[in-house]
Amino acid sequence: MGVSIVELVCRSEKRKNLLVYLKDGSRNLAAIKKALDVTSTGVLPQIKLLKDNDILVQKDGEYELSIFGNIVVQNILPIFKLTNTLEKNPVYWFSRDISALPMQFMERLGDLGDSKVIEPDINSLFDPPQELIDHLLVSRHVIAITSYFHPYYVRHFLELARKGVEINLIFTNDVYERIVEDHGEDAEVFFGMDNTNIYIHEGNLPVVTMVCADGFFLLSLLNQKGIYDHTKLISTSEAAIKWGHDLFEYCCLESQKKE
């Protein structure tokens, strides 16, 4: 091997993209050029370098990862994904306090790379994002974690529940008591429905708000000053939605179901 693995794999965006693309199987040159939007002149030197260093092999006109190349990519892929996440929204991530997230979810922040940041203007600071409302209206299953009271919860979730949507929510005890106090009869109806499950978390939740609807993910975190500034991260990627579902299951284990 003529160069270090780190230099070979990480120092070229073209090589990195090529290796990530080939992790799912062998591809011919035409497919590689189309998927990566590159020319033969641009990609063939990278392919040759990877072949010369036993990262790629060529079989029957197609290129694939060698056994060694597959090991390298599987181990370094989380770093690629994390780098992509941080580089796509650096202002957001470096201004957030992620210290409350369980370590396994910090390690999977790369799953949130295909996301966008929403910063509400002063006139809609307390309004739920329109993207969230649109997805909730067509979803059949909704899960959410929140340590933040919002008057939106009961009214809109009650409407969804009445339409037969399955709703699973984790609240802090303070949020639960505030909902009961402010919404009285509506809260009692909502909490008593067969298709709603409410869990109470006695400690501090790792997020301000996390919502997963069908094909949609939303996340709110405190900023580095410990302030909730209403900035939200949203995504429609399967990886982000899976991250949200897994976080919900994790928090469920530390919560008490409300009967």
N, C-alpha and C positions, 0 to 999 in steps of 0.2 A: 504494500500500500504506500503510494507516494506522498500523500498529504494526510493531515490529521482528520479524524472522523468529524470533529466539530467544524473544521473549516470546510470540509467536503459537503456536509449536509446543511449547515446553517448559514454560510456566508453568501450563498447565492439564492435569490428568491426563485429563480427559474428551477434550480435543482430541488429546492424545498417543495415547490408546487408539484413538480414531477413525481417526487417520491410519495407525497400524500395521495396523489391521483392513482398511483400504481399499487397502493396498499390494498385496494379492493380487487386486484386481479390484473392479468396481462392485457396489454393494449398494443395495437399497431401504431405506426407513426402518424397515419391520418387521424386516428382518434385522439392521439396525444395533442397534435397541433390544433384540432378543433376545440377540445376541452380546455386547453390552457391558452388558447388564442396566441399562438406563437408560430413562427416560420420554421422551416427546416434548418435554415442557417442559424437561427437563434437557439434551437433545442438540440441539434445533433452533436455539437461539441460537448454539451452537458451530459448527454447520454453516453458519449464515448468516455468521458472522465469517470462517470459512475461505473461503467463496464470495466474500465481498466483497474478500478479499485475494488472490484468484486462486490459492488452494491447492486448492480443490475446484471441480468443475463438476457440474451436474445435467443428465442426459440421459435422456429417456423415463422419468421417475419414479425414476431411480437416481442415486446419487452416486458420483463417482470422483475420483481425484487428477488434477489438471491436469498437463500436461507439466512445468511448473515445480514443482508440488507433489510429483510423483514424484521429481524430482531432489533436492529438499529431504529427503524421507523416506529415500531410499536412502543419502544421505550422513549423516543424523543417526541412522539406525536403530542403528548400532553403539553410539552413546552411550546411547540408550534401553536397549538390552540390557545394557550394562555397569552402568548405574545400577540396573537391576532386580536384577542379580546382587549388587551391593554392598549394596543396601538390604534384600535378603531375608536375607542372612546376614552382617551387618556385623561382628559379633564374630569370626567365623571369618576373613573375608578380611583384616581389619586386624590380625590377629594372626599371619598367615602370612608366611613369607619366600618371595616369588615371584621373587626376583632371578635365580634360576638358570634360569627358564623362558625359552626363546627369545622374542624380541620379538614375533614373529607370533602366538605363543600367548598372550602377555600381552594383545595387542590383541583377542584373541577370547575373553577371559574372560566376555564377555556370553553366550556359548554355554552357560555353566554355570549360568545363572540359575535354571533349573528343577531345583534340587538341594536336598537336605537334609543337615544335619550330624549325624554320629553321634559322640557322646562316650561311650566305654565307661566303665562303672563299675569300681571297683577290683577286683571279683571276676572281671571278664571282660576285663581290660586287654589280654591277649595273644591273645584269641580273635578269629578272623575274624568279621565281622558276619554274622548269620544271613541277611540279604538276599543277601549275596554267595554263600554256600553254596547257597541255594535256586536262584539263577540258574545257578550253575555246573552243578548237577545236571541241568538241562534244556537246556543249551547245546550246540551242535555246533561252535562255534568260540570260542576263548578267546585273547586276547592280554594280555600283562602286561609291565610294566617295573618292576624293583625294585632298589633299592640297600640293601635291608634283609633280613637273613636271618630266615626264619620256618620252624620245623619243619613247618608246614602244607604247604609247597610240594610237596615230593616225594611224600608219602603221598597227598594228595588229587589232585594233578595226574597222578600215575601211575594212580590209579583212573579218572580221566577219560580218559586216553590209552588205557587198556585197553578202554574202551567205544567207542573210535573217534573221540573228540573231537579236532579239529585244534587243536594248542596251539603258540603262538609266544611265546617268552619272551626278554626282554632282561635280563641280569644284569650287575652289576659283576663284575670278576674276583674280588674278595674273596668275594662271595656265592657265586659258582660254586665256588670252592675249598672253601668251608665246606660246601656241599651234598655235594660229592664226599667230603670227609673224614668227615662225620657220617653219610651215608647209603649209602656204599659201593656194594654190589651193586644196591640199588634205584635209586640215581642212575644207575648204568651202564645198567641196563635202560631207564629213562625217557629218558635222553639218546640212546639208540640206536634208539628207535622211529621208524618211518617217518612217523608223524603228529605228531611233535614237532620243532620247529626252535628251536635255542638260539643266541642271539647274545650275545657278550661285549663289553661297553663298557668300555674301558680308563680313561676319564676319569670325571668326576663326572656322574651322571645328574641331570636337572633336577627329578626328583620322588623322594620316598621310595618310593612305590608307585603304580602306575596299572594298573587292570584293566578290560578290556572283555570282557564275555560277551555272548551274544545278548540284546539289549534291556536291557543293564545297564552302568553305568559307576561306577567307584570311583577316588577320588584321595586320596592322603595327601601332605602337604607338611610341611616343618619349620616350627616356629613362629619368631617373630622372634628368639628367643634361640638358634636353631640346634639346638633339641631336638625330637626326635620324640615327641609327646605322645599318639600313637595316635588323634587326632581325624581323622575321615574324612569326605569328601564323597561322597555317592552320588546317582545319578540314573538315570532310565529314559528320558530325553528323547533324541530322535534327534540333536539338536545336540550334546549332551554326549558321546554315543558317537562321533560323527564327530570331535569335538575329540580324543578319546582315540586313535582310530585314526590320525589325522594326526600326533599326537605320537609314536606308536609308529613310524610310517614315517620320521619325521624322525630319531629316535634310531637306527633300523636303519641308516641311511646312515653313521652314525659308529661302527658296531659291526662285529665280525667274527663271521661265522657259524661255529659249532662243528661240525666235520665228524666 
